[in-house]
C-alpha cells in the first residue's frame, strides 16, 4: 500500500501538524514551479531576470522550511516575500511579464504575507482541512502571452544606464560572495564546532540568513558538516 507522503510530511517533526506552515510550504513550492515555467518560456532580455526570480522563489520556499524549523525568524521570511512581490511588479513595468500575470502572482504572495501577519490566522493556529487544498496554479490564468521585452533603444534613459552597469554590479556581488564564503570557511576550520551566531560575531556585516545560505553551500560542496538540530546546530570542517 502506497504511503501518504502528504500526511507524513504534515505530522513530521518539521511541520508538527501546523496547518498554516504546511500550507505556506505547498503554496511557495507551486509558485516556484510557475516562475520556473515563465523563465523557461521567456526570451531575450527578460530571460536572465526571470531566471533569477525563479531561483529566488525557490529560496522563499526554503525560507518557509527554515522558519518552520525555527532556524530563521518570521521577519526574515517576510522580508523575502515583500522583496519578491516588488520584483514581480517591476517585471510587469519593464514588460518582462504581463500585468495580469504579475497581478495573479503578487496576490498569491500577498496571501502568504496575510497568513503570516493576520491576527485571526497567525501561523500555528488550526485551520480547516480546505486550507490545505492548495489550488493548482497551473490552471489559473498565469500564462497569458508575454509582451515583447523592453529594448535598450526604447527603454527610458534610467533603465539604459542600469543595464549598462549590470555586469559590473553582478561581478562585484559575485566577488563579495566568494570572499564571504572564504571567511566563513576559514573560521569554521579554526574552530571546534561553531553556531551561526558565533560566525555572525566574527564575520560581521552579514545577516544570519545570509550566513546560513553560505553554510548550506559549503555543506553541499563537502567541506563542512552540520551537527545537531535547529537552533542548536553547530558546524565543523571536514
N, C-alpha and C positions, 0 to 999 in steps of 0.2 A: 504494500500500500504506500502510495506516494505521501511523503510528509508535507504538511502545510508550512512552507517556509515563512509565509507572512505571519502566521500565528507564533512561530518560533521566534522570529525577529522581534515581534511586538512584546513578547514576555521575556526577552533576553535581559541580561544584566545591563545592557546599554540603555534600552528604552524603558524597561521595568513597567510595562503596561501603561505608560503615559501616552495617551492618545494624541495629544497635540504635537508632541515631539515626533512621533512616528509619522503623523500626517505631514508635518513640515519636511521631513526627510523624503517621503514619497513625492511630494509636490516639487521640491527643488530638483530631484532626480529627473522628473518628467520635463521640467523647464530646461534642464541641461541638454536633454535629448533634442528638444525643439530647436534650441540655439545651435546645436551641432549640425542639424539638418539645414538650417538657414545659412550657416557658414559654408557648408558643402555646396550649396546652390548659388552662392554669391560669386560675383565676377569682378575683375578689375580692382579698382581702388578699395572697394568695400570688403574684399576677401580677408585681408590681414586684420582689419578692425573687428570683423565679426568672429574670426577665429579666436582672437584674443578674448572677446566677450564670452564665447562658448567655453573657453578654458576657465575663465573667471566664474562662470556659472557652476562648474564642477567644484571650484573652491568654496563657493557658497554652500553647496550641498555638504561638503566636508565640514564646514563650519557648524552646520546643524548637528552633525555627528559628534564633533568635539564639544560643542556646548551642552549637548545631552549628557555627555560623559563627565562634564564638569572641568574639562581641560581649558576651556576659554569662557569668558563671561558673556552674558547675553548681549551686552553693549557692543562687543566685537562683531557678533553676528549681525546686529542691527546696522552697524557701520557699513558692512559689505552689502547688505540688502539695499540701503539707500544709495550706495555707490553704483550698483548695477542698474537701479531704477533711473538714475541720472544719465548713465551711459546709454541706455536704450532710448531715452528721449533725445539725446544728442545724435544718435544714429539716424533717427527719423528726420531731424533737422538737416542733417547732411545728405539725406537721400539714400542712405545705405539700406534701410528697410522702410516699408510703407508706414504711414501714420497709423493705419488700422492695426497692423501687426504690432507696432510699438505699444499701442493703447492696450491691446489684449495682454501682452506680456507684462507691461507695467502694472496692470490691475491684478494679475496673478501674484506678482511680488509684493504689491501693496497689501494684499490679503494676508500674506505671511507676516508682514510687519504688524498688521492688526491683531493677529493671533499672539504675537509676542508682547504687545503693549496694552491690548484691550483688557479692561478691568473685569469684564464678565467672562472672558475666555482666555485668561492667562495660562501659560504653559503649566502643566501638572494637574489641572482640574479635569475631571472626566467630561467627555463629550459623547454625543450619540454615535452609534455604530455607523450612521450615514456619513459622519465626518471623515471616516477612514476610506470611504469610497471616492478616491481621487479621480475626477473625470479625466478621460483620455484627451490630453491637449491636442493630439494629432487630429481629432475630429472637429476642433474648433477652427474658426476662420483665420488661422495664423498665416497661411501661405498664399496670400494674395500676391499678384505679380509685383516683383520688386522694381521700383523706378530705376532709371539709369543713375549710376553713382555720379556725384559731382566731379567734374573735371577741373583741373587746375586753371584752365582757361576761363571757365565760367564761375569759379568759386570767388567769394569775396577776398579782398586783399589779406585780411586777417588769417583766413584759412590757408592761403598760399604760403604765408610766412610760417605758419605752424607746420605745414607739410615739408617745407624746405629744411626745417630744423629737426624733423622727426628722427632721422637716422642718427644724428649726433646725440640726441637725448636718449635714444634707445641704447646706443653703445655705452653711454655714461652710466645708465642704470644697470646694464649688464656687468660692467666693471665693478660697481658698488656691490652687486650681489655676490660676485666672486670673492671680493675682499671680506665681506661679511661672513660667508661660509668658511673661509680660511681662519678667521678669528675665532669662530665658534669651535671649529675642529681642533685648533691649537689648544684652546682652553680645556676642552674635554680630554684631550690626550695628556695634559699636565695634571689633571685632577683624578681622584679616585671615586668617581660617581658624583655627578652634579645634576641639579634640577634646573628647570627653565628659569626659575627666579634667580638661582646662583649665576647663571650665564648672563642674565639681563643686568646684573650688578656690575659685571666686568665688561661685557660687550655693550656699551651704552649707546643710546640713540636709536634703539630699535624696540618695537613692541614685543611682548611675549608671544603674540601670534606670529609675527614675522620670524622670530627665533624658532618657534615650533615648526614652521614650514621648512626652514633650513635643516633642522634636525631630522625631519622626515625624509628629506632628500638625501642626507648623509647616511641614514639607515638603509635606504634603497640602494645606495652605492656600495654598501657593505663595509663602511669604515667605522661605524659606531653601532652600538646596540642599546636597546631600551630595556630597563628592568623595572618591575613594579607596575601598578595600575593608577591611572588617572592622575590626580594632583600629587601623588606620592612617587611618581616616576622619576628615575634617575637615568643618566646616560653615561656610558663608558665606551672608551675606544677599543677597537678590535685589534 
